[in-house]
Amino acid sequence: MSDGDERAYLRALVDALPDRERRLMLAHYYGRTSLRRIGNAFSISGQRASQLHLAAIARLRKAFDVASR
């Protein structure tokens, strides 16, 4: 898989995340917003935002690992 293909696939995986996790990932990585600020925007604690971030990362890793086999 080329770098462009990997990026497109990763973007598709992010788009397939549950809405809250998807919005968090986009705000954090594309909007360069801290998890604390995202938590405030979502009316949750920074710690809960971190938990959602870790859950999203785990989903993405699992899906990407399955696809790369």
Secondary structure as UniProt FT lines:
FT   HELIX           3..15
FT   HELIX           19..25
FT   HELIX           26..30
FT   HELIX           35..42
FT   HELIX           46..67
//
